[in-house]
Amino acid sequence: MNDINEYQRWTKTTVVYPKSNEGEYLMSALGGEVGEFYGAASKYWRGDYDYDKFKGKVELELGDIMWTLSRIADYYGFDMSTILQSNIQKLTKRVEDNTIKGYDNAETNTRVSNETG
């Protein structure tokens, strides 16, 4: 599946939660899924499994996070492609305005050019 909106529509077919408190449920579910992502990271950092197993867990947890984000977007009447396009526009403007700050790191190819005058 290559289309984010198609994925969003598909998530509707897997919904099993009460519609009466859908918004609240989805918000708390997002926190839970992000917590599971952090849990996988902490177990990797602790040495419970190697990097390849960690990457597999990250992929699974990111999928759960994406499912939940898609459901939240749908709940509020947004489509995912519009959200992503808005984010691209916001970040592009920040790059153009030179308001994104960070540290230059050749290893990670991180962009940093906050020039001060």
Contacts in CASP RR format, 6 or more apart in sequence:
PFRMAT RR
TARGET T0000
AUTHOR 0000-0000-0000
METHOD contacts of the structure
MODEL  1
MNDINEYQRWTKTTVVYPKSNEGEYLMSALGGEVGEFYGAASKYWRGDYD
YDKFKGKVELELGDIMWTLSRIADYYGFDMSTILQSNIQKLTKRVEDNTI
KGYDNAETNTRVSNETG
1 7 0 8 1.000
1 10 0 8 1.000
3 81 0 8 1.000
4 80 0 8 1.000
4 81 0 8 1.000
4 84 0 8 1.000
5 79 0 8 1.000
5 80 0 8 1.000
5 81 0 8 1.000
7 66 0 8 1.000
7 70 0 8 1.000
7 80 0 8 1.000
8 70 0 8 1.000
8 73 0 8 1.000
8 74 0 8 1.000
8 79 0 8 1.000
8 80 0 8 1.000
11 67 0 8 1.000
11 70 0 8 1.000
11 71 0 8 1.000
11 74 0 8 1.000
12 74 0 8 1.000
14 67 0 8 1.000
15 71 0 8 1.000
17 25 0 8 1.000
17 26 0 8 1.000
17 29 0 8 1.000
18 25 0 8 1.000
22 75 0 8 1.000
23 72 0 8 1.000
23 75 0 8 1.000
26 68 0 8 1.000
26 71 0 8 1.000
26 72 0 8 1.000
26 75 0 8 1.000
27 72 0 8 1.000
29 68 0 8 1.000
29 71 0 8 1.000
30 65 0 8 1.000
30 68 0 8 1.000
30 69 0 8 1.000
30 72 0 8 1.000
33 61 0 8 1.000
33 64 0 8 1.000
33 65 0 8 1.000
33 68 0 8 1.000
34 65 0 8 1.000
36 61 0 8 1.000
36 64 0 8 1.000
37 58 0 8 1.000
37 61 0 8 1.000
37 62 0 8 1.000
37 65 0 8 1.000
40 54 0 8 1.000
40 57 0 8 1.000
40 58 0 8 1.000
40 61 0 8 1.000
41 54 0 8 1.000
41 58 0 8 1.000
43 49 0 8 1.000
43 54 0 8 1.000
44 51 0 8 1.000
44 53 0 8 1.000
44 54 0 8 1.000
44 57 0 8 1.000
49 57 0 8 1.000
69 80 0 8 1.000
70 80 0 8 1.000
73 79 0 8 1.000
73 80 0 8 1.000
73 83 0 8 1.000
91 100 0 8 1.000
94 100 0 8 1.000
95 111 0 8 1.000
98 113 0 8 1.000
98 114 0 8 1.000
98 115 0 8 1.000
100 111 0 8 1.000
100 114 0 8 1.000
101 112 0 8 1.000
101 114 0 8 1.000
102 110 0 8 1.000
102 112 0 8 1.000
102 114 0 8 1.000
103 110 0 8 1.000
103 112 0 8 1.000
104 110 0 8 1.000
104 112 0 8 1.000
END
